[in-house]
Amino acid sequence: MNHFANLVRKEVRELLTPATLVPILVMALIFGGMGNVIGGATEEAEKQPTIGLVNHDSGELGQLAVQVMAAQADIVYNQTGEPVAAGIAAVKAEGGAALLVIPANFSSNIMSNVSGRISIYWIMEGAGLMDSISSGAVQSIVQSVEYAISHRVIEQGDVNASFALSPLATHQTTYFKGREMAGISPGDIGAVLAQQSTVVPIIMMIIVIMAGGMVISSMGMEKENKTLETLLTLPVRRGSIVAGKIAGAALVGLVMAVIYMLGFRYYFSSFQVSGEVDLAAYGLTLTTREYLLIGVSLFLALTAALSLCMVLGTFAKSYKSAQTLTVPISVLALIPMFLIMFRDFATLSRPLQAVLFAIPFSHPMMAMRALLFDDYGLVLAGIAYVALFALAMMALAVWIFRTDRLLTGSLRWPRRG
């Protein structure tokens, strides 16, 4: 029995190491943060949306629509006969989601079995999942208006029964990043953008974690097998060794990126349905030059990741200890992926924008969405920053390769004298 207990204790000690505990704790923190984000999204969904209203109709049904909207939304602009442009500017200044316009013939049309038309002018700030919550709430208000009007006209019995079930029609125009897009809602834009710009963040996250893990593990294995010592005794410049390792890992990473890109493209194409919004009709397409910018951003981010992994891998004393060093890379890859999925860069707070910009892996994740709306400044600044980051990490790796700490895996400065 004592032998059995000793074996159990031995296995527990070997398994409960920092290499196994740290990743679990980090993932728990990440999922806890995601829970807070989702909880914040739930609270935001329960809030009344902020809207503006221009009512040109003095009829009974127009007044009923205003009453329903006032009960379910925070109306920051409520005028009659004012131009639409003034209403949009006022709502945008208050951080509102949309301006709703009820025409003068709204009530008379419905009572004549003609659909009452409500024009919705959307003010879209971002394309993340949480950025579309307010637009969904406004859509629910319009549905409530339609239900109330259906109930009223059915009571009066002056309209066709089938028409009374759906008496409203909407015309939607969305303003997003300086573009006016008629006939499309923020939900439609967000759905298509999410489908197009989710591929790169997921692929970047997978490639960084897998390629980075390979580099760090390779360094640990070379130290454990003493092959690194042999390599350092060869008449080869240390800079060439670092460049060779990074170039080899980068080639493998690029091959993996192409394979995953093709796989994810096929995966997402299986969810496409007929009638999907064609963003090309609104000028939202990427040119060859813009695809090249995305490719440059992706390559530099991968090089920066591998250079950082090379620096971390120099402190691994064995293959087992190298597993712990992959945790920072995994965290730095996961954080921007989730942030970009939930929020647009423009709608993040300043501190989160700084964090997202500082993480080199985030820039190719944001590049496609930014270039669709001609935001070259963010993409070019990201390329310049990631290039400098990669050069700094490569210089640091070369410096470490020239010291004794590469073989010792210690953070202490070597003694002199």
Residue pairs with C-beta under 8 A, 6 or more apart in sequence:
17 320
17 324
18 324
19 320
19 321
19 323
19 324
22 324
22 327
23 323
23 324
23 326
23 327
23 330
26 327
26 330
26 331
30 331
30 334
30 335
30 338
33 338
34 338
37 130
37 338
37 342
40 130
41 129
41 130
41 133
41 342
44 130
44 133
44 134
45 133
45 136
45 137
47 137
48 72
48 73
48 74
48 137
49 73
49 74
49 96
49 97
49 98
49 134
49 137
49 138
49 141
50 73
50 74
50 76
50 91
50 94
50 95
50 96
50 97
50 134
51 69
51 73
51 74
51 75
51 76
51 91
51 96
51 97
51 98
51 99
51 100
51 138
51 141
52 75
52 76
52 77
52 78
52 87
52 88
52 90
52 91
52 94
52 96
52 98
52 99
52 100
53 66
53 69
53 75
53 77
53 78
53 79
53 99
53 100
53 101
53 102
54 77
54 79
54 80
54 81
54 82
54 84
54 87
54 99
54 100
54 101
54 102
55 62
55 65
55 66
55 78
55 80
55 101
55 102
56 62
56 80
56 81
56 101
56 102
56 103
56 104
56 106
57 63
57 102
57 103
57 104
57 105
57 106
57 107
58 104
59 106
59 107
59 108
60 107
60 152
61 106
61 107
61 110
61 111
61 116
61 149
61 152
61 153
62 102
62 106
62 107
64 145
64 148
64 149
64 152
65 102
65 106
65 118
65 145
65 148
65 149
66 78
66 102
68 141
68 144
68 145
68 148
69 75
69 100
69 141
69 145
72 140
72 141
72 144
73 137
73 138
73 141
76 90
76 91
76 94
76 96
77 87
77 90
77 91
77 94
77 96
77 99
79 86
79 87
84 99
84 101
84 119
84 121
87 99
87 101
87 121
88 99
88 121
88 123
88 175
91 97
91 98
91 99
91 123
92 123
92 175
96 123
97 122
97 123
97 134
97 135
97 137
97 138
98 120
98 121
98 122
98 123
98 135
98 138
99 120
99 121
99 123
100 118
100 119
100 120
100 121
100 138
100 142
101 118
101 119
101 120
101 121
102 118
103 117
103 119
106 116
106 117
106 118
107 116
109 115
109 116
109 117
110 116
110 149
110 153
110 159
110 167
111 153
111 158
111 159
113 159
113 160
113 163
115 163
115 166
115 167
115 168
115 169
116 149
116 167
116 168
116 169
117 168
117 169
117 170
117 171
118 142
118 145
118 168
118 169
118 170
118 171
119 170
119 171
119 172
119 173
120 138
120 142
120 170
120 171
120 172
120 173
120 185
121 173
121 175
122 135
122 172
122 173
122 174
122 175
122 176
122 185
122 186
123 175
124 131
124 135
124 174
124 175
124 176
124 186
124 189
125 131
125 176
125 344
125 346
125 347
126 343
126 344
126 345
126 346
126 347
127 176
127 189
127 190
127 193
127 194
127 197
127 344
127 369
128 190
128 340
128 341
128 342
128 343
128 344
128 347
129 190
129 194
129 341
129 342
129 343
130 342
130 343
131 186
131 190
131 343
131 344
131 347
132 186
132 187
132 190
135 185
135 186
135 187
136 187
139 185
139 187
142 168
142 170
145 168
146 166
146 167
146 168
149 167
149 168
150 164
150 165
150 166
150 167
153 159
153 164
153 167
154 161
154 164
159 167
171 182
171 183
172 182
172 183
172 184
172 185
173 180
173 181
173 182
173 183
173 184
174 180
174 181
174 184
174 185
174 186
174 189
175 181
176 186
176 189
176 373
177 346
177 373
177 375
178 373
179 282
179 283
179 284
179 373
181 189
181 282
184 277
184 282
188 277
189 277
189 279
191 277
192 276
192 277
192 279
193 279
193 369
193 372
194 341
195 268
195 271
195 272
196 279
196 368
196 369
196 372
197 340
197 368
197 369
197 372
198 268
198 341
199 261
199 264
199 265
199 268
200 294
200 298
200 364
200 365
200 367
200 368
201 336
201 337
201 340
201 341
201 365
202 264
202 337
203 257
203 260
203 261
203 264
204 298
204 301
204 333
204 337
204 361
204 364
204 365
205 333
205 334
205 337
205 361
206 256
206 260
207 253
207 256
207 257
207 260
207 302
207 305
208 301
208 302
208 305
208 329
208 332
208 333
208 361
209 326
209 329
209 330
209 333
210 253
210 256
211 249
211 250
211 252
211 253
211 256
211 302
211 305
211 306
211 309
212 305
212 306
212 308
212 309
212 326
212 329
212 333
213 309
213 326
213 329
214 249
214 252
215 245
215 246
215 249
215 306
215 309
215 310
215 313
216 309
216 312
216 313
216 316
216 322
216 325
216 326
216 329
217 313
217 319
217 322
217 323
217 326
218 245
218 313
219 228
219 310
219 313
219 314
219 316
219 322
220 313
220 316
220 317
220 318
220 319
220 320
220 321
220 322
221 227
221 319
221 322
222 228
222 231
223 316
223 317
223 318
223 407
223 409
224 317
224 318
224 319
228 406
228 407
229 407
231 241
232 238
232 241
232 401
232 406
232 407
238 398
238 401
238 402
239 398
239 401
241 401
242 310
242 394
242 397
242 398
242 401
243 394
245 310
246 303
246 306
246 307
246 310
246 394
246 397
249 306
249 309
250 299
250 302
250 303
250 306
253 302
253 306
254 299
254 302
257 298
257 302
279 285
279 372
284 372
284 373
285 372
286 294
286 368
286 371
286 372
290 371
293 367
293 371
293 379
293 380
293 383
294 364
294 367
294 368
294 371
296 383
297 363
297 364
297 367
297 379
297 382
297 383
297 386
298 364
298 367
300 360
300 383
300 386
300 387
300 390
301 360
301 361
301 363
301 364
301 386
303 390
304 360
304 361
304 386
304 389
304 390
304 393
305 329
305 333
305 360
305 361
307 390
307 393
307 394
307 397
308 329
308 360
308 393
309 326
309 329
310 393
310 394
310 397
311 393
311 396
311 397
311 400
312 325
312 328
312 329
313 322
313 325
314 397
314 400
314 401
314 405
314 406
314 409
315 325
315 405
315 409
315 410
315 411
316 322
316 325
316 409
317 409
321 409
332 359
332 361
333 361
335 355
335 359
336 356
336 359
336 361
336 362
336 365
337 365
339 348
339 352
339 356
339 362
340 356
340 362
340 365
340 366
340 369
343 352
344 369
345 353
345 356
345 366
345 370
345 378
348 356
356 362
356 366
357 363
357 382
357 385
360 385
360 386
360 389
360 390
362 382
363 379
363 382
363 383
363 385
363 386
366 378
366 379
366 382
367 379
367 382
370 376
370 378
370 379
371 379
400 406
403 414
404 414
405 411
405 412
405 414
